[in-house]
Amino acid sequence: MAKFDENVNLIRKQEVRILNFLGTRKNREPYWYIAPAFIITMGVLILPLTYAVVISFLRWNLTRPDLKIIWVGITNYIKNLSSPRFQDAAIVTLCYTVALVISQLIIGFGFALLLQCKFWGRGVIRSLIILPMVIAPVVAGLIFRSLFFNTSFGYINYFLSLLGIDPVYWLSEIWTARFAVFITSLWLGVPFTMLILLSGLESLPISIYEAAQIDGTTPIQSFFLITIPLLKRTILVATIFQTISSLRLFDVPWIVTAGGPGISNLTMSILAYKESMMLFRMGSGASQAMIILIITFIFAAGYINMMKEDIDF
């Protein structure tokens, strides 16, 4: 009898081992599905990023082959952070970021509220609004520079001439050039923000608004007391994406003004590009790119922390 019980226990232990093995194998199965994407991400993102981090700690100047590549630690970071030119570029980038994010949220929210209403031709208007999303920033920059802000042939100066106003040198003056970059970037960024906010609006329960209407709440009160609080996480998501995009602003100011006139539109990304690909100071340029990454990470971490803590607006 004792031997029989011992055999039964052995069989049960074996069953447990088999079940654990199968369970472990089943738990590992999802990782095999994401393995190809993970490997591609490692090759396309992680490895180049690691390489850039290593370069940022080196003194490497391609125009000076007589100078050896040496390890300088955080010297490149200190020089860039104390450089007036980099500080000016950081201020320009942050000003663009604040202006673009706020404007995109306001205009995107307006379009989202408009498209939430059902009216004839809503599909056509929605298609026209999201049209900039399928246009590359380089192409958009060329369109706005050539068709709208060209001094001699631009549409804006043409309509101004009909009103008897002298032509404006849009890309030659500091503030008009900044306005051109801002408008082009805004045109590109609004549709994405609008889609995020529209998806959030359409997911809100109608019963809350019906109950508020019965209580005598006006549409404006419903917007500020119901819509905004319920959409705060969606708004934060849109803010995260647009902040990251604005901090990396490169295509539009480079195509429209090439960072000019002077350095008025010189963003951090353009400065890092010039430092690496035009002046060939690879270590300094890589450190500037890492500073941009760190600043972007700080902003994104702050937004995510707000989302976790569920802070009220």
Rosetta blueprint (number, residue, H / E / L):
1 M L
2 A H
3 K H
4 F H
5 D H
6 E H
7 N H
8 V H
9 N H
10 L H
11 I H
12 R H
13 K H
14 Q H
15 E H
16 V H
17 R H
18 I H
19 L H
20 N H
21 F H
22 L H
23 G H
24 T H
25 R H
26 K H
27 N H
28 R H
29 E H
30 P H
31 Y H
32 W H
33 Y H
34 I H
35 A H
36 P H
37 A H
38 F H
39 I H
40 I H
41 T H
42 M H
43 G H
44 V H
45 L H
46 I H
47 L H
48 P H
49 L H
50 T H
51 Y H
52 A H
53 V H
54 V H
55 I H
56 S L
57 F L
58 L E
59 R E
60 W L
61 N E
62 L L
63 T L
64 R L
65 P L
66 D L
67 L L
68 K L
69 I L
70 I E
71 W E
72 V L
73 G L
74 I L
75 T H
76 N H
77 Y H
78 I H
79 K H
80 N H
81 L H
82 S L
83 S L
84 P H
85 R H
86 F H
87 Q H
88 D H
89 A H
90 A H
91 I H
92 V H
93 T H
94 L H
95 C H
96 Y H
97 T H
98 V H
99 A H
100 L H
101 V H
102 I H
103 S H
104 Q H
105 L H
106 I H
107 I H
108 G H
109 F H
110 G H
111 F H
112 A H
113 L H
114 L H
115 L H
116 Q H
117 C L
118 K L
119 F L
120 W L
121 G L
122 R H
123 G H
124 V H
125 I H
126 R H
127 S H
128 L H
129 I H
130 I L
131 L H
132 P H
133 M H
134 V H
135 I L
136 A L
137 P H
138 V H
139 V H
140 A H
141 G H
142 L H
143 I H
144 F H
145 R H
146 S H
147 L H
148 F H
149 F L
150 N L
151 T L
152 S L
153 F L
154 G L
155 Y H
156 I H
157 N H
158 Y H
159 F H
160 L H
161 S H
162 L H
163 L L
164 G L
165 I L
166 D L
167 P L
168 V L
169 Y L
170 W L
171 L L
172 S L
173 E L
174 I H
175 W H
176 T H
177 A H
178 R H
179 F H
180 A H
181 V H
182 F H
183 I H
184 T H
185 S H
186 L H
187 W H
188 L H
189 G H
190 V H
191 P H
192 F H
193 T H
194 M H
195 L H
196 I H
197 L H
198 L H
199 S H
200 G H
201 L H
202 E H
203 S L
204 L L
205 P L
206 I H
207 S H
208 I H
209 Y H
210 E H
211 A H
212 A H
213 Q H
214 I H
215 D L
216 G L
217 T L
218 T L
219 P H
220 I H
221 Q H
222 S H
223 F H
224 F H
225 L H
226 I H
227 T H
228 I H
229 P H
230 L H
231 L L
232 K H
233 R H
234 T H
235 I H
236 L H
237 V H
238 A H
239 T H
240 I H
241 F H
242 Q H
243 T H
244 I H
245 S H
246 S H
247 L H
248 R L
249 L L
250 F L
251 D H
252 V H
253 P H
254 W H
255 I H
256 V H
257 T H
258 A L
259 G L
260 G L
261 P L
262 G L
263 I L
264 S L
265 N L
266 L L
267 T L
268 M H
269 S H
270 I H
271 L H
272 A H
273 Y H
274 K H
275 E H
276 S H
277 M H
278 M H
279 L L
280 F L
281 R E
282 M H
283 G H
284 S H
285 G H
286 A H
287 S H
288 Q H
289 A H
290 M H
291 I H
292 I H
293 L H
294 I H
295 I H
296 T H
297 F H
298 I H
299 F H
300 A H
301 A H
302 G H
303 Y H
304 I H
305 N H
306 M H
307 M H
308 K H
309 E H
310 D L
311 I L
312 D L
313 F L
